Amino acid sequence: MADRDQNRSQLAELTDEEAHRFARHLILPEVGVSGQQKLKAARVLCVGVGGLGSPVALYLAAAGVGTLGLVDGDVVELSNLQRQVLHTTPDVGTKKIASAARKLTALHPALRVIGHDSMLTRDNALEMVADYDLVVDGTDNFPTRYLVNDACVLLGKPNVYGSIFRFEGQASVFAAPGGPCYRCLYPEPPPPGMIPNCAEGGVLGVLPGIIGTLQAAEAIKLILGCGEPLIGRLLLVDVLAMRFHTVKLRRNPECPVCGDRPTITALIDYPEFCGLPGASAISTQTESAVKNGIPQMTVRELNRRRENGEDHLLLDVREPYEYQIAHLGGHLIPQSEVPARLNELDKDREIIVHCRSGVRGQRVAELLRQNGFTRVSNLAGGILAWSDEIDPGIPKY
């Protein structure tokens, strides 16, 4: 990053207003005028403007990065505001890209914001990433993390990585020259549903602020060419114990992307690689849909059966604290307790399993089928779908 095109830095002369705004940077020997010019000339792509992307974008804008690309196709939801500090209550229901652009340009009017109102896919990733000096990964799912990694490796762009879950977070810099990539750390994704996301497992609101700020610091160091970036190191953060621990990483010469003999030389189908259905397979489920041998029941079909008084057992496999937030009635057995409590269930009765979004319900339905329960289905979309399509009064969390 320090050796990138010098012409761009020379063109990024500081105005009097900028010299005043960034005065505390200019008196740092590691930054100075030349460093601030590098920041002004820099182009950074932020993939996601949610929990991690909020502090990343805010601090990069405040630091004087000249161009920020923002990739996000979501809208602001009320449940985002506990941690996504770039957005406020009046923004609920609006596009995150538009919300973010307003806040960032209010903070730094000279900032150029390029909004990419879509999700990153293998069809657009290389074209997007190619236009920037580095990428900050603020995503929350494995397919996009592998996609960001591979695109950065193929294009030679540093990937500033961060992830969060409950009270723990990670940060590193991947795809830097000579350093490891994300696949060197995680060659294969976990089985689908094995690791719950933040929507299922929760996250302490300040945690993405901590990790996202660390990512912003790493991005600034890469732009300035100073300090010791987290290349070849994985920073582990536990905010409950308030412990920071660093693990050394090495580039894997057998890595299929960044290794000595790469076998992945183009972007692949990342949902398929992670064991998830591709975009073409994602659609509104019908009562006749089947996944891994388990019928997928729609919330509309369940509502019809309940209204008609048709006999069934609605098995809720969420946690008790989730049940207190919102529930549809039924019999509550948390997913982890189901194997030990199978005796509570009638094999001759129809069982409809449900959870928050359908992921845990699917796993429990498969478990029941393996244990001789033949009349089992999963509620597609879970209680979130029920709130969207049947009863908006059911809280979404």
Secondary structure, 3 states (H helix, E strand, C coil): CCCCCHHHHHHCCCCHHHHHHCHHHHCCCCCHHHHHHHHHHCEEEEECCCCCHHHHHHHHHHHCCCEEEEECCCECCHHHHHCCCCCCHHHCCCEHHHHHHHHHHHHCCCCEEEEECCCCCCCCHHHHHHCCCEEEECCCCHHHHHHHHHHHHHHCCCEEEEEEEECEEEEEEECCCCCCCHHHHCCCCCCCCCCCCHHHHCECCCHHHHHHHHHHHHHHHHHHCCCCCCECEEEEEECCCCEEEEEECCCCCCCCCCCCCCCCCCCCCHHHHCCCCCHHHCCCCCCCEEECCEEEECHHHHHHHHHCCCCCEEEECCCHHHHHHCCCCCEECCHHHHHHHHHHCCCCCCEEEECCCCHHHHHHHHHHHHCCCCCEEEECCHHHHHHHHCCCCCCCC
